[in-house]
């Protein structure tokens, strides 16, 4: 490890410790406010302007943002509403939104929209590398979600919707940590008039370092469904004992997204290639199918952010 | 002949693998553990090693490590029930070529062995980058070409693979189509999209019929997935008759064609003629030409004969190029319809003479009676079988 890398790691550990403390405290006090990504908040605002909107249309917007989807599950837990298709354990966002009812649904959309001006500020970094990383974090989650749904359907897994929602939320800690870091950046630059917050390398290192711990804390505090908590807990190994598990398409989708470069931060290419090799054999996919799926998804994800 | 060494402590696995290796025409070798595997390799160099991970004495990773340390670069496929990322990643760092998770399907073993040994049939676009290592190249290709549409094959062999996948949640749709289609067209009916995707993963279809109002299904997603699994298939939507034209919308979703419900004999006949019947019009093997059957509407008969003559001309040219001085045209399955057949044969006879080739015909008593009724065709020689035609003068 070079001296520069060691210094960056030390700084990431220091900042990470501080951020973790603040985040976990806010979570415990129920004071964690997470903005929706601006492009999704704008779509929510549009949905609110339409007198009668189909629940499927609303679900299609919500499932492009991990934080907003987590909020739906949180609302379901608070209101004692089932997150599954009746008679099964398969997650279903449309069913959940329908069960929450119009009033709660509008409240969710209004919350997302109310934060629009705030999120436009919060979800922006003055550092172009950090801004790019932020975009990658969001794109990665959506890409894994779409790929996991496709792979689950093609592999004949039990529930493609559980795979899609688990894939969307598997790295839920990342946008939470990122939002906190961006808040800190704004404070330092706008209020304390410092020139720079941290290097992009340190920034992404903090996000990756805290992702799992913060994600799990949020998943448990917000009472996200067990299928989601399992993905947040570990998405790096296949479930060989239950090959039809919703986890397996997500693990393969995660590796595919990383292989295609749709990820923030460094990637261990040996690990990714090993997961692709195992996943192909376990779920019965050819290289060609995976290549086509990934190319197709990348084209579908890119326009969603802007 | 390729030599393949299987290193596995399970006799059952070795037996299954040996059988498949032998069936593929390769020479099998076996070892019960890594130590024995290294001894076998020292005795007989092989072209491929199929390697288990968990074994007594010396495990798979240990054997691979020692192989590489000795400079043995033989390709290795891991054949194991081990699915830990770190173990597979470690083997990849030692030059693992591929991986198969137990239990496995024989097809997976065959495909991966052929790939590693370089005996796989070349892909249609051999020059294009393929595989995950070429993923980045594919992803940044600005505009992907449109998905290929199945072209009618012209051989009997292709027709044997003719198959329809019908995806519709109303069972009666399948019953109706089955009743209207001739028996030689194989139809598989499924009611749900997951069942359709399973079928599309396991079989090849020429045509896939999709109910465009299938319950609980995002149609564009299903179409995209079917296209991915069956790039050669024709995707046909099954809309209801409607005063508004929805064909543009359905084509925008990715369908190649439409077949309106409810079906009737004529619409099914047209559909089958378009995608199936014209594919068995004429099968050719050297100087033996066999006309296929016809099961469509009478109005389509002109098209059948027109296609028959077109294919006959091409086949005749090939026979002439190969220096055949006679060709046998077997009409046994061709419909003996008034005028159409005699007219077609007059044309075939003229073309053959112009090419310096003697035309012999094979047909049924019905064909013979029909040709005898026309002055221009009553003198044409017709035999009862190809064998008789070969011997006859």
Interface residues (C-beta under 8 A of the other chain):
Chain A: X150 X153 X154 X156 X236 X237 X238 X240 X259 X260 X261 X268 X270 X271 X273 X274 X275 X276 X277 X278 X280 X281 X282 X284 X287 X288 X289 X290 X291 X292 X293 X294 X295 X296 X298
Chain B: X81 X83 X84 X85 X86 X88 X89 X92 X93 X96 X98 X99 X100 X101 X104 X105 X108 X130 X131 X132 X134 X135 X136 X138 X139 X141 X144 X193 X194 X197 X198 X201 X221 X224 X225 X228 X229
